[in-house]
Amino acid sequence: MGSKIRKVLSVGLILVLVSTLMAGSAKEAVAQGAASTPKKVPLLPKMERLRVATTTSLYDTGLWSYLEPMFEQKYGVELDIVYAGTGIALQYGKRGDVDVLTIHDRVREDKFIREGYGVNRRCIAYNYFLIAGPESDPAGIKGMLPEDAFKRLMEEGKKNPEKAKFISRGDNSGTHAKEKAIWLKAGYEYESVQKSGSWYVEAGRGMGPTLLMASEMQTYTLTDKGTFLAYKGNLKLIPLVEKGKILLNVYAVLAVNPEKHPKVNIKMANNLINFLISDEIQRLIGEYGVETYGMQLFTPCGGGKCKEIGCPTWEECAKPAEWPIK
């Protein structure tokens, strides 16, 4: 009888213990479930965006990385910057894929505006193109005028294509357009240059990669001064031709016309234009890179500093952008 009572008590104790453990596990599971349930987090406010197509030289030099956060903070907007050659940037503008362009080919900029695609063009900075090449200078172009140097490159390239190669951007960029203009001034149609032999190579790349390619192959190329200085530490090339009026390189900003593309963010595009021509940002553009490279990568247009033929007047470029245009 006593043993039966003990068995019953033992069974009872076991049941109580099991129930307690089960209850504890259930509470723990509930607690864990509560802990794993995500708390409601308020959604971040939707940021206004501005789409910018820029020439590769303004991007490769790091200028946009420098200016972008300043503009975003000032206007509470997020910039979506795509870098490409001027030709591709203009295509983006024609399609309405971007709101604003920063490019460097006055002829095509004016055509873009005449055809109704662009408004509020303002010049923001300038520098110069140069012809870079190996220090040994196998074609002997050092110190020549650009058009004379191109004539020599054609002659030497045909005679000895392995020693006097020229790497072209070949991408319809502003730099490529300048190269074509120099060839024309030298007396050559560009189509004939393209077919003139293996000495002439079209890279189809941006300015930075084209410079690296020319350095690796120890060949000549046309580049803007800013990108050359920014990449100088990685190059085995030197400036060989730096003087000549045709080497002027003016950068401009313009908005896509909202009458062509109603979804264009014209208000914020104008904010960016006015930001870039403001006294403060013009000063910063002029200072950019000086500490690192010992000289300006870009000279601001502010105050009418550009006196070269082909420079627009600062009165023209300092006028605040607005829409509709008055």
Secondary structure, DSSP 8 states (H G I E B T S, - for coil): -HHHHHHHHHHHHHHHHHHHHHHHHHHHHHHHHHHHS----------EEEEEEE-HHHHHTTHHHHHHHHHHHHHTEEEEEEE--HHHHHHHHHHTS-SEEEE--HHHHHHHHHTTSEEEEEEEEEEEEEEEE-TT-TT--TT--HHHHHHHHHHHHHH-TTTS-EEE--SS-HHHHHHHHHHHHTT--HHHHHTS-TTEEE--S-HHHHHHHHHHHT-EEEEEHHHHHHHGGG---EEEE---GGGEEEEEEEEE-TTT-TTS-HHHHHHHHHHHHSHHHHHHHHHTTHHHHSS-S-EE-GGG---STT---HHHHHS---SS--
